[in-house]
Amino acid sequence: MAERVEASVTEGENTIEEREVGAMWELEQKLDQPMDEEANKLNNMYREKGLSILMLLRLSFQSLGIVYGDLGTSPLYVFYNTFPDGIDDSEDVIGALSLIIYSLLLIPLIKYVFIVCKANDNGQGGTLAIYSLLCRHAKVKLIPNQHRSDEDLTTYSRTLSAEGSFAAKTKKWLEGKHWRKRALLVIVLLGTCMMIGDGILTPAISVLSATGGIKVIKPNMSGDIVVLVSVVILIGLFSMQHYGTDKVGWLFAPIVLIWFLFIGSTGIYNICKYDTSVLKAFSPTYIYLYFKRRGLDGWISLGGILLSITGTEALYADIAYFPLLAIQLAFTLFVFPCLLLAYCGQAAYLVNHKEHYQDAFYASIPNSVYWPMFVVATGAAIVGSQATISGTYSIIKQAVAHGCFPRVKIVHTSKKFLGQIYCPDINWILMLGCIAVTASFKNQSQIGNAYGTAVVLVMLVTTLLMVLIMLLVWHCHWILVLIFTVLSLFVELSYFSAVIFKIDQGGWVPLIIAAISLLVMSVWHYATVKKYEFEMHSKVSMSWILGLGPSLGLVRVPGVGLVYTELASGVPHIFSHFITNLPAIHSVVVFVCVKYLPVYTVPEEERFLVKRIGPKTFRMFRCVARYGYKDLHKKDDDFENKLLTNLFSFIRIETMMEPASNSSTYSSTYSVNNTQDSTVDLIHNNNNHNNNNNMDMFSSMVDYTVSTLDTIVPSDSPHNAVSFSQDNTIEEEETDELEFLKTCKESGVVHIMGNTVVKARNGSGLPKKIAIDYVYAFLAKVCRENSVILHVPHETLLNVGQVFYV
């Protein structure tokens, strides 16, 4: 009986404790709710405007220089890499030509231009863009910092799956296990690493192949001279990157246009002059005869055939610059026919001149146009290399935004085009890699083997990701997905099996580059995830903050304290660490969260979310600054002023929309437009004007807030009936708080950031200690600080140190 009573008492105590915990949880939720009510759905989704035929032709012409430069220079080196040991039979040339024709037909034309390119994230292409698209359709992101309000962004487009559909089952399966999310990320990072390898190998093989043509006219010239000339061109190419492509970009399209016209017309000339019978290669029968005749050697030669479609992956990565229809039109009606004519012309020449297999391209050119062709070929190689280098910068930027790469310096090179960026650190790494590859191998064959390995692995990764896109995003029938997967993998695995034989002949280079890049990305992402989990698990209870009272148990000194955190909700551990070690805190505290979303951009007017935390007397706010993976923190953005502008506007709107009787406990969020010059002037100039000028600017801010109220509150909302002039209490309360904040701003703004040191905990294995204590420690030391990225003035920065063990 006593045991029963004791058990009942214990059970009663547990019930009371559970109720207290439940009540505390409810209090937490009420005091610091997620920012879901902030963003009302906007209907002005971005739509591609209709294009006239003339504009479409103009954009198709411009796309030649940006999108097709890499793919267009492939005829420089394909036949040499296909027959590195010479040509034994003329029929082998016909078989190789047939393989090239159908490779161009199946991979670039059908798969990429008409299928894969449609899987773009609002025009953005590449493996990381696909990953962002998947993150919006399934919860596969390893850093769970998204909230429902983020889905209300105009750029956050997605489709919903019907319950019980195959897409819904696939989504549930993918989200079911953590290792599946990790596997998906590893696949994406592998494709990204191979694209970085492309940034090294493409300039090396393109420039070396173009300059190597000079040996046709001067056969006695040493190969070292050709290598030296290539190295000089590469150094010049990378040294000019900081100027950007904006100043010389207008030359790209004409150069590539002339290049395609040259190789197309030369192809027609060679077909007519040497052998029109090569056109029989359009029959796929000769592919079968080619493999039957050459056996294993024919299969291995697929590694050379593969180079005819290099640049296809760069095509997909660069689709953001032009409408998809313009890219499809340019490839179908111009690029594809010119490439076919170029390869057919070279094949016609080689059928009668098998000894020129090493320099088939330049040897097949008529002597009268040799030098113009040499100049244009070199220019086209540089343009193709430039497109790949720029694409590499863009990939690195996306990886940084996804938390998968150390924070490197990113510079805008154009005021007109936001996508044109420059990464100094990455630029010099690419240059050293290009020079090392060019000087070490000294010939196209080994570089071609390395290039082919990188290209086929990127294609395989794209195919695997496309399967998920077709299921989760497009909701295709599983039979269509199966057909696409089987055909793509059959072709690409055939190429992959061929390049495996050439691993020891240069194919190891992209594998080493990918291994190093993957190590860096994996270690950085692992530490980033662990730091976020640490902040989530160690965040401070709001009830504890409230228990301290409006003064937080400290001296509230004049000024604004911006406390930076990874958390979009909750009070970060850095804040409790700060106030327990220092006896004072600023009169106004704003918790600032800068987070990247799986969208390509966040419109400026939707970037900031502002809310109040706790009662008004606490003077505590939260501001979430949201960015897409293409957005940059430019130096002239003035992040601090924009943040404070949104805070002022939030207080103005909050006071107007909430009755005065409830304002003391009011806690909600609003999205405020931060593009009005009057409000920016208020924040920027209140240190340089007298009080009368400040009051004039304050009046401007009030007028602005009232004018934008209708865009924030639905037209049928009862709050629209509230008039500013009808409620003197609200006016006085608003004016008092705004004046108080303005005074705090004049007293000074301090940026409080956590300087977290990550270390491996005692007892960790040797690989983990090396990864965390050495690799990550080195990367954290050499990468840029958050304060530098956000352009925080050094004199207003306060770092709070803490050590975190993983």
JOVENJO-V738886 format. One record per run of one state. SS is the DSSP state (H for helix, E for strand, L for the rest). FROM is the first residue (numbers start at 1). TO is the last residue. If there is no record, write none. Layout:
# JOVENJO-V738886
SS:FROM:TO + SS:FROM:TO
This chain:
# JOVENJO-V738886
L:1:1 + H:2:31 + L:32:52 + H:53:67 + L:68:68 + H:69:72 + L:73:73 + H:74:76 + L:77:77 + H:78:82 + L:83:89 + H:90:113 + L:114:115 + H:116:118 + L:119:120 + E:121:121 + L:122:123 + E:124:124 + L:125:126 + H:127:137 + L:138:147 + H:148:152 + L:153:165 + H:166:176 + L:177:177 + H:178:211 + L:212:213 + H:214:217 + L:218:222 + H:223:239 + L:240:240 + H:241:243 + L:244:248 + H:249:273 + L:274:275 + H:276:282 + L:283:284 + H:285:294 + L:295:295 + H:296:300 + L:301:301 + H:302:309 + L:310:311 + H:312:317 + L:318:318 + H:319:321 + L:322:323 + H:324:352 + L:353:353 + H:354:363 + L:364:366 + H:367:401 + L:402:410 + E:411:412 + L:413:420 + E:421:422 + L:423:423 + H:424:441 + L:442:443 + H:444:473 + L:474:477 + H:478:500 + L:501:502 + H:503:505 + L:506:507 + H:508:537 + L:538:539 + E:540:540 + L:541:541 + H:542:547 + L:548:554 + E:555:565 + L:566:570 + E:571:571 + L:572:572 + H:573:579 + L:580:583 + E:584:596 + L:597:603 + H:604:606 + L:607:607 + E:608:612 + L:613:615 + H:616:618 + L:619:619 + E:620:627 + L:628:634 + H:635:637 + L:638:638 + H:639:657 + L:658:659 + H:660:665 + L:666:668 + E:669:671 + L:672:676 + H:677:685 + L:686:690 + H:691:712 + L:713:717 + H:718:721 + L:722:723 + H:724:726 + L:727:727 + H:728:747 + L:748:748 + E:749:759 + L:760:765 + H:766:782 + L:783:785 + H:786:789 + L:790:793 + H:794:796 + E:797:805 + L:806:806
